[in-house]
Amino acid sequence: MKKFMISSMMCLMALTSNAQVMTSATVDKVYNTVSQATDAAFVYNADRDADGNIATMVVYQEKTLRKGNFTLTPIYRYQYTYATDGMLISRTKYVWHKQQWQCAGRHNYSLDADFYTATYSRWNKKKADFDEPVGKITYTLQPDESVVSVACYSRQYNKADMQLEWQAPIESYTMNMDYYLTQK
């Protein structure tokens, strides 16, 4: 749940600073910001689909060896799916474990009328499928897609209903939120 909340807050900050839903352009902006950082301990590599959108991004951890050499160890892989208009539909996260990629979870994004919704589902290894979402954030949007309010929901048990955790109106932000988009 903690990771969902952090990811959701990053999504919230992206939405409030850009006044838009998550799109291929948003993913590109985040990738460009993190991949151009010179003092980071992480290295990023992205593969693009036929439309030029980031389809897969791999995050490597840079480890310094003796004599100034270094090695790159993969730690995360993200797969992105977009709608035909470029809106981000899902982001699936994989972790590098025992020399192979293992699915960890997926964020799904949807836009319905005046609501933009982000949900998070964990990967169930036994079922080889995603469980029901354990968290959900809804953003109430104005016609210009600026955020009016945010509501966060969570599920304690697989079959339980989502429970409202908090709800808040959004005021205008003037600070640069890119810093928060690049944090792990």
C-alpha positions as CSV (number, residue, x, y, z in Angstrom):
1,M,0.0,0.0,0.0
2,K,2.9,2.4,0.8
3,K,4.2,2.0,-2.8
4,F,0.8,2.7,-4.2
5,M,0.4,5.8,-2.1
6,I,3.9,7.1,-3.2
7,S,3.2,6.4,-6.8
8,S,-0.3,7.9,-6.5
9,M,1.1,11.1,-4.9
10,M,3.6,11.3,-7.8
11,C,0.7,10.9,-10.2
12,L,-1.3,13.6,-8.3
13,M,1.6,16.0,-8.5
14,A,2.0,15.4,-12.2
15,L,-1.6,16.0,-12.8
16,T,-1.8,19.2,-10.7
17,S,1.4,20.6,-12.2
18,N,0.6,19.8,-15.8
19,A,-3.2,20.0,-15.7
20,Q,-3.5,16.8,-17.8
21,V,-4.1,13.1,-17.5
22,M,-1.1,10.8,-17.7
23,T,-0.1,10.4,-21.4
24,S,2.9,9.2,-23.5
25,A,4.2,12.8,-23.3
26,T,4.1,12.6,-19.4
27,V,6.0,9.3,-19.5
28,D,8.6,10.9,-21.9
29,K,9.0,13.9,-19.7
30,V,9.7,11.8,-16.6
31,Y,12.1,9.5,-18.6
32,N,14.0,12.5,-20.0
33,T,14.3,14.1,-16.6
34,V,15.6,10.9,-14.8
35,S,17.8,9.7,-17.7
36,Q,19.6,13.0,-18.0
37,A,20.5,13.3,-14.3
38,T,24.3,13.3,-13.9
39,D,24.5,12.6,-10.2
40,A,22.1,9.7,-10.0
41,A,23.0,6.1,-8.9
42,F,20.5,4.8,-11.5
43,V,20.7,4.4,-15.2
44,Y,17.6,4.2,-17.4
45,N,17.0,2.6,-20.8
46,A,13.8,2.8,-22.8
47,D,12.5,1.0,-25.8
48,R,9.8,2.6,-27.9
49,D,6.9,1.2,-29.9
50,A,6.1,1.9,-33.6
51,D,4.4,5.2,-32.6
52,G,7.5,6.4,-30.7
53,N,6.0,6.0,-27.3
54,I,8.0,4.4,-24.5
55,A,6.8,0.8,-24.3
56,T,9.4,-0.5,-21.9
57,M,11.7,1.2,-19.4
58,V,14.4,-0.6,-17.5
59,V,16.1,0.9,-14.4
60,Y,19.6,-0.2,-13.5
61,Q,21.5,0.4,-10.4
62,E,25.1,1.6,-11.0
63,K,27.7,0.0,-8.6
64,T,31.2,1.4,-8.6
65,L,34.0,-1.3,-8.6
66,R,37.7,-0.9,-8.1
67,K,39.8,1.2,-10.4
68,G,36.9,3.4,-11.4
69,N,35.0,0.6,-13.2
70,F,31.3,0.1,-12.6
71,T,28.6,-2.5,-13.2
72,L,24.9,-2.1,-14.0
73,T,22.4,-4.3,-12.2
74,P,18.8,-4.3,-13.4
75,I,16.3,-3.6,-10.6
76,Y,13.0,-2.6,-12.2
77,R,11.3,-2.9,-15.6
78,Y,8.2,-1.0,-16.5
79,Q,5.9,-1.8,-19.4
80,Y,3.5,0.9,-20.6
81,T,0.3,0.6,-22.6
82,Y,-1.4,3.5,-24.2
83,A,-4.8,4.3,-25.8
84,T,-4.8,5.5,-29.4
85,D,-4.9,9.1,-28.3
86,G,-1.7,8.6,-26.2
87,M,-3.4,8.4,-22.8
88,L,-1.6,6.0,-20.5
89,I,-3.8,2.9,-19.8
90,S,-1.4,0.8,-17.6
91,R,2.0,0.6,-16.2
92,T,3.2,-2.9,-15.2
93,K,6.1,-3.2,-12.8
94,Y,8.6,-6.1,-12.8
95,V,11.5,-6.6,-10.3
96,W,14.8,-8.3,-11.0
97,H,15.0,-11.3,-8.6
98,K,17.2,-14.4,-8.9
99,Q,18.4,-13.5,-12.3
100,Q,14.9,-13.1,-13.9
101,W,12.1,-10.6,-14.1
102,Q,9.2,-11.2,-11.8
103,C,5.9,-9.3,-12.1
104,A,5.1,-7.2,-9.0
105,G,2.0,-5.2,-9.9
106,R,0.2,-2.9,-12.2
107,H,-1.3,0.6,-12.2
108,N,-4.3,1.0,-14.4
109,Y,-5.5,4.5,-15.5
110,S,-8.9,5.4,-16.9
111,L,-10.7,8.6,-17.8
112,D,-14.5,8.6,-17.4
113,A,-16.5,11.8,-17.8
114,D,-15.1,14.1,-15.1
115,F,-13.0,11.5,-13.3
116,Y,-9.5,10.3,-13.8
117,T,-8.8,7.1,-11.9
118,A,-5.6,5.2,-11.0
119,T,-5.8,1.8,-9.4
120,Y,-3.1,-0.6,-8.2
121,S,-3.3,-4.4,-8.3
122,R,-0.7,-6.8,-7.1
123,W,0.5,-9.8,-9.1
124,N,-0.7,-13.1,-7.7
125,K,1.9,-15.7,-8.5
126,K,-0.4,-18.7,-7.6
127,K,-3.2,-17.5,-9.9
128,A,-0.7,-16.1,-12.5
129,D,-3.0,-13.1,-12.7
130,F,-3.5,-9.7,-11.0
131,D,-5.6,-9.6,-7.9
132,E,-8.4,-7.1,-7.4
133,P,-7.1,-3.6,-6.9
134,V,-5.9,-2.8,-3.4
135,G,-5.8,0.9,-3.9
136,K,-7.5,3.6,-6.0
137,I,-7.2,7.3,-6.4
138,T,-9.8,9.3,-8.2
139,Y,-9.2,12.8,-9.5
140,T,-12.2,15.1,-10.2
141,L,-11.4,17.1,-13.2
142,Q,-12.6,20.4,-14.7
143,P,-13.3,20.6,-18.5
144,D,-9.7,21.8,-19.0
145,E,-8.5,18.6,-17.2
146,S,-7.2,20.5,-14.2
147,V,-7.7,18.7,-10.9
148,V,-10.5,19.9,-8.5
149,S,-10.3,17.2,-5.8
150,V,-8.7,13.9,-5.0
151,A,-10.0,10.9,-3.2
152,C,-8.0,7.9,-2.0
153,Y,-9.5,4.5,-1.4
154,S,-8.0,1.2,-0.1
155,R,-9.0,-2.4,0.3
156,Q,-7.9,-4.3,3.4
157,Y,-8.9,-7.8,2.2
158,N,-9.4,-9.2,-1.3
159,K,-13.2,-9.4,-1.2
160,A,-13.8,-6.3,0.9
161,D,-15.1,-3.1,-0.6
162,M,-12.9,-0.1,-1.2
163,Q,-12.9,2.2,1.7
164,L,-12.4,6.0,1.5
165,E,-9.1,6.9,3.2
166,W,-9.1,10.6,2.5
167,Q,-10.4,13.2,0.2
168,A,-9.1,16.7,-0.4
169,P,-9.7,19.7,-2.7
170,I,-6.8,20.8,-4.8
171,E,-5.6,24.4,-4.9
172,S,-3.4,25.9,-7.5
173,Y,0.2,24.8,-7.3
174,T,2.9,27.1,-8.5
175,M,6.0,25.1,-7.6
176,N,7.9,22.8,-10.0
177,M,6.7,19.2,-9.3
178,D,9.3,17.6,-11.6
179,Y,11.5,16.8,-8.6
180,Y,8.8,14.6,-7.1
181,L,8.3,12.8,-10.4
182,T,11.9,11.6,-10.4
183,Q,12.0,10.2,-6.8
184,K,11.8,6.4,-6.3
